[in-house]
Amino acid sequence: MATEGSDFFIEDAQRGLKSPVWQHFGFPTYTKTTDLRPFSVVENEGFRLLVNKLEPRYRIPSRQHFSQVVVPKLYQEVRDGVVEILREADTVSITTDGWTSRATQSYITITVHVINAEWELASFVLQTRPLLESHTGANIAEVLKEAVAEWKLERQQHGIAVVTDNARNMDVAVREAGLAPHIKCFAHTLNLATQAGLSVPRVSRLLGRIRRIVNFFHRSPTATAVLAAKQKLLLGPNINEHKLIVDVTTRWNSSLDMLQRYLDLQPAVAAALLSPEVRRNAREIDTLDSLDIRDAEDIVKLLKPLKTVTTVLSDEQNPTVSLIVPLKHTIEQSMLPVEEDSTTVSMMKKAIFNNLSDRYTGPGDNHLLDCTAVDPRFRSLPHLTENQRHDVFQRVKERAVQMYNQETGGVTDTNVSTHAAELPADQADMVDADLQQPPLKKTALEDLLAGTFTESVGTANTAKCGIEAEIVRYRSEMSISLTSCPLKWWKENSKFYPLLSPLAKAYLTTPATSVPSERVFSTAGDVVTSQRSQLRPENVDMLIFLKRNLKVSSYTSQS
């Protein structure tokens, strides 16, 4: 055994290698970061006894060694990998949100999203920085601008799309940071619309009554024990016991979970409330009547598909921004009244529809339609009129031409003019009809200056025609199934769409929600615990970064 720095190393005589004991026993140096163990774990008596049993000669490094040497070194290595991936990405988008630690310290987290050369979507946490001032739009804008500069996120060909919640300070922040387009988190938007439905007086009163019942059982050990006994009696001795769920009023899906669980346990709840040992302490708690139960069942039936929507939108492995318009349209259709609706459901539908229908309808939201158009699952845009579809693909063409000109500086690839020839004859004719018109008679000015000044004009027209040809071909193809991956389709077909595919990659990079940033909060809750409330902000940043980005090692090794 040899010593190197603060670690002991085991020598491999056969291979002439040596590795740290920590790794030799299957504990890589970043195990603590992966599992979010405190630095002080290396000083715990039980841990030291365990390591001593494994290898008595091993001297465990101090917690200062991990906090000041190991973690910063690993952070820099992983950071370098993330920087390299971002450098190679043609387009990036970011999400951002704020949160407060258990030490009442405010933080702003920023995540970044890219599609690499292999058409694989990747997401990374860039930074988690303290916000020492108030959460004004101007202060958040400074954080965003510093992040863009520090991580070199700016791209000449395309802006940086930003996904945030619907708060006004985020509107101001994104605008003052000079980032665009700004996309409002669809999960947050859906939460606001659904909360409007749950605020209908009849629904609000019903939720309040169920909430009182649930809280009563959570406060009373006796009632909880009786409820468990009634479940076994009514549902069988082998059934798994369940507890009632308390909702969080700011999260509509938790109210749905509370309703669903109450309905599942309703016979056992009613029986428990009627039992003598519970009834004397639950005089103000009433069970629901048959009308209440029917309303609760109708509410669950109405909201269940919306919960599925939030699950679909939270996917970080596939593009989601192209789902916003189709899902919004589907939700609006499901909120139209039907004859079978009860009064309660009718009021809920109206409240949800009114809240949702005015969102994503401004001129700045046309970007979302363009994102949907370049997703081969939705390329037919069946929910739009023909004129609307024409406008969408006109914008797609103009943006593709703009990106092409920015990238090439007006120099045309010699293959661009051949794209129309690759199309079937009937489609090529549609695109090349203008090119086949008899040439107009030249003017005197054209005779004098044509050789010097007309080449760039011809170049622009050729690129434009090439993009038009690709759009015609793209629109003529059948939409792929909803279960297919749009990135896989583009990877397999990008060679047929060399001018359109860069735009598709740029558009599909953006997520539909700020969930990637919000998921950091749960990680942060494991980092900044009550036992570690004094962690310095720079350590919080490094630990969260490593927890979410250690996968970058395997990611870079594959690329």
C-alpha positions, -999 to 999 in steps of 0.1 A, spaced: 0 0 0 13 34 -9 4 69 1 -2 98 -23 -15 131 -10 -42 125 16 -53 91 2 -39 56 5 -35 37 -28 -36 0 -34 -10 -12 -59 -21 -38 -86 11 -58 -92 -3 -75 -123 -13 -44 -142 12 -20 -126 -16 3 -116 -26 18 -83 -60 32 -73 -73 48 -41 -87 25 -15 -119 44 -17 -124 33 -53 -109 -2 -47 -138 -10 -24 -164 3 -49 -167 38 -34 -157 63 -60 -148 98 -47 -181 112 -58 -203 87 -39 -209 113 -13 -221 138 -39 -243 112 -57 -260 103 -24 -258 138 -9 -241 126 22 -229 154 46 -192 161 46 -192 152 83 -201 115 74 -164 107 73 -162 117 110 -192 95 121 -182 67 145 -202 41 127 -188 50 93 -152 50 106 -158 15 121 -171 2 88 -141 15 68 -118 2 95 -133 -33 91 -129 -32 54 -93 -20 55 -77 -12 89 -47 5 72 -68 31 54 -67 66 69 -100 84 62 -95 119 48 -110 147 68 -142 165 59 -122 196 51 -103 175 25 -136 166 8 -151 201 10 -120 219 0 -102 195 -24 -123 165 -36 -156 182 -44 -141 214 -59 -118 193 -81 -147 170 -92 -169 201 -98 -143 216 -121 -139 183 -141 -177 180 -146 -180 217 -154 -154 214 -181 -175 186 -196 -206 206 -196 -188 236 -211 -176 214 -239 -210 201 -247 -225 237 -247 -197 249 -269 -206 223 -295 -243 229 -293 -259 249 -321 -287 261 -300 -294 263 -262 -325 271 -241 -327 277 -204 -353 274 -176 -351 293 -144 -369 296 -111 -364 307 -75 -366 289 -42 -359 294 -5 -337 271 15 -344 259 51 -320 286 62 -343 312 45 -317 319 19 -331 327 -16 -316 311 -46 -320 312 -84 -314 280 -103 -307 279 -140 -308 248 -162 -298 245 -198 -311 223 -226 -294 213 -259 -297 188 -287 -263 174 -298 -251 163 -332 -267 129 -327 -301 145 -321 -301 136 -284 -317 159 -259 -296 167 -228 -302 189 -198 -278 202 -172 -281 224 -141 -258 253 -147 -258 272 -114 -276 278 -82 -268 312 -70 -280 332 -39 -302 362 -46 -293 385 -17 -316 413 -29 -353 414 -35 -368 393 -63 -374 422 -86 -372 417 -124 -341 438 -126 -322 418 -100 -332 385 -117 -322 399 -151 -287 405 -138 -284 369 -127 -296 358 -162 -271 381 -180 -242 369 -158 -251 333 -165 -253 338 -203 -219 355 -202 -202 330 -178 -214 299 -197 -210 315 -232 -246 307 -242 -251 333 -269 -256 321 -305 -255 341 -336 -281 321 -355 -307 318 -328 -319 336 -296 -319 319 -262 -354 307 -253 -363 311 -217 -390 291 -198 -403 306 -165 -435 307 -145 -461 333 -151 -449 358 -125 -446 394 -136 -411 398 -123 -400 370 -146 -415 389 -176 -395 419 -167 -363 398 -160 -364 380 -194 -371 413 -212 -343 433 -195 -319 404 -200 -325 407 -237 -335 370 -241 -361 356 -264 -385 339 -269 -400 339 -235 -422 308 -230 -445 306 -200 -444 272 -182 -474 252 -194 -475 232 -162 -478 265 -142 -504 278 -167 -524 246 -163 -522 249 -125 -537 284 -127 -565 272 -149 -573 242 -128 -572 262 -96 -598 284 -112 -620 253 -116 -614 242 -80 -623 276 -68 -659 272 -79 -679 276 -47 -696 242 -48 -662 225 -55 -644 246 -29 -669 237 -2 -667 200 -11 -629 201 -9 -631 218 25 -653 191 39 -631 163 27 -600 182 40 -616 184 75 -621 147 74 -586 139 62 -570 163 88 -591 147 116 -577 112 108 -542 126 105 -545 142 140 -561 113 158 -540 81 163 -572 63 174 -591 72 143 -561 62 122 -560 28 139 -598 23 134 -595 33 97 -568 6 92 -590 -20 109 -621 -11 88 -600 -14 56 -590 -49 65 -626 -58 75 -642 -44 43 -614 -50 18 -599 -82 31 -570 -90 55 -544 -92 26 -551 -57 13 -524 -31 18 -534 -3 42 -536 32 28 -537 65 45 -558 95 35 -538 122 16 -538 159 27 -536 183 -2 -515 214 -6 -539 241 -17 -514 256 -42 -509 223 -60 -541 213 -78 -529 177 -85 -526 171 -47 -563 180 -44 -570 154 -71 -549 129 -52 -568 137 -20 -602 132 -37 -591 100 -54 -578 85 -21 -609 95 -2 -631 78 -28 -610 47 -26 -614 45 11 -648 61 14 -666 29 28 -639 24 54 -639 62 63 -677 61 68 -675 30 89 -647 44 110 -666 77 116 -696 57 129 -676 36 153 -681 46 190 -644 52 198 -641 77 169 -676 93 168 -674 109 202 -643 129 190 -657 137 156 -690 153 163 -684 181 138 -672 157 111 -699 146 87 -696 119 60 -705 128 25 -739 121 11 -746 104 -23 -747 137 -42 -713 147 -27 -698 114 -37 -711 117 -72 -696 152 -75 -663 140 -62 -663 112 -87 -671 136 -115 -644 160 -105 -618 132 -105 -630 121 -139 -626 156 -152 -592 163 -138 -575 129 -143 -566 137 -180 -550 170 -169 -528 152 -145 -517 130 -173 -509 162 -193 -485 174 -165 -468 140 -165 -462 141 -203 -449 177 -201 -424 168 -173 -405 144 -197 -369 155 -200 -359 129 -225 -381 140 -254 -391 174 -268 -421 189 -251 -424 225 -264 -442 213 -295 -469 198 -273 -481 230 -258 -504 240 -287 -519 205 -293 -525 199 -256 -540 233 -250 -564 227 -279 -573 192 -266 -579 206 -231 -601 233 -244 -622 208 -264 -626 186 -233 -639 217 -214 -668 223 -238 -702 216 -222 -720 183 -229 -755 173 -220 -745 148 -194 -726 173 -173 -738 180 -138 -741 215 -126 -708 212 -107 -689 199 -137 -704 226 -160 -692 253 -137 -657 238 -134 -654 234 -171 -664 270 -177 -639 283 -152 -610 263 -166 -619 271 -202 -621 309 -195 -588 309 -177 -570 289 -203 -584 302 -236 -568 336 -234 -533 322 -228 -507 317 -255 -527 338 -279 -505 369 -283 -483 376 -313 -452 365 -293 -467 331 -289 -467 323 -327 -433 308 -319 -451 279 -302 -471 271 -334 -438 271 -354 -424 246 -329 -454 224 -333 -451 226 -371 -415 212 -371 -425 182 -349 -433 154 -374 -460 141 -351 -481 173 -356 -469 186 -390 -504 185 -405 -517 210 -378 -553 197 -381 -566 221 -355 -558 251 -377 -575 264 -408 -557 263 -441 -549 300 -440 -534 296 -405 -513 266 -416 -500 286 -445 -490 315 -422 -472 290 -399 -451 275 -426 -445 309 -441 -429 319 -408 -409 287 -407 -396 294 -442 -386 330 -433 -369 319 -401 -350 291 -419 -338 315 -446 -327 339 -419 -308 312 -401 -292 301 -433 -280 336 -442 -266 342 -408 -247 310 -408 -233 312 -444 -231 349 -448 -250 346 -481 -227 319 -496 -248 292 -511 -240 255 -509 -239 241 -544 -263 213 -533 -290 237 -523 -303 241 -559 -306 203 -562 -330 199 -533 -361 203 -555 -348 177 -579 -349 151 -551 -386 156 -547 -412 136 -565 -421 151 -599 -455 165 -588 -440 182 -557 -409 195 -575 -432 211 -601 -451 230 -573 -418 245 -561 -400 251 -594 -430 266 -613 -417 301 -608 -382 291 -618 -394 277 -651 -411 309 -662 -396 325 -694 -369 350 -685 -378 387 -685 -361 410 -709 -330 426 -693 -329 463 -686 -299 485 -696 -288 485 -659 -288 448 -658 -267 446 -689 -241 469 -673 -240 455 -637 -253 420 -639 -219 403 -637 -210 421 -605 -241 425 -585 -267 398 -594 -249 368 -580 -258 375 -543 -294 380 -553 -294 347 -572 -278 331 -541 -306 343 -519 -333 331 -543 -316 297 -547 -315 292 -509 -351 304 -505 -362 279 -532 -343 251 -516 -360 258 -483 -394 260 -500 -387 226 -516 -379 211 -483 -411 225 -467 -432 211 -495 -417 177 -491 -419 178 -453 -456 187 -454 -464 160 -480 -451 133 -457 -474 114 -433 -473 124 -396 -455 99 -375 -472 82 -346 -476 99 -312 -454 73 -296 -425 79 -320 -396 101 -311 -394 133 -332 -357 136 -326 -351 101 -339 -372 110 -370 -351 141 -376 -319 122 -371 -329 97 -398 -342 123 -422 -320 153 -417 -300 144 -448 -332 150 -468 -337 184 -451 -303 200 -447 -318 235 -446 -349 228 -425 -333 205 -399 -312 232 -381 -344 251 -375 -361 220 -361 -332 214 -338 -333 250 -326 -371 249 -319 -373 215 -303 -345 222 -278 -369 242 -255 -389 224 -228 -425 232 -223 -422 237 -185 -398 250 -159 -400 216 -142 -362 210 -147 -355 240 -125 -382 231 -100 -368 195 -97 -337 211 -83 -357 222 -52 -362 186 -41 -325 180 -45 -317 212 -27 -339 201 2 -316 171 6 -286 194 5 -296 223 27 -311 203 56 -317 214 91 -284 198 101 -266 216 72 -283 249 72 -250 267 74 -237 254 41 -220 282 22 -238 292 -11 -208 281 -32 -209 246 -16 -247 245 -23 -240 254 -59 -213 227 -63 -233 199 -46 -265 205 -66 -244 209 -98 -227 175 -92 -258 158 -81 -276 166 -113 -247 166 -137 -225 136 -128 -241 119 -158 -221 142 -180 -192 118 -176 -210 90 -194 -226 115 -218 -192 128 -230 -177 93 -232 -204 83 -257 -200 114 -279 
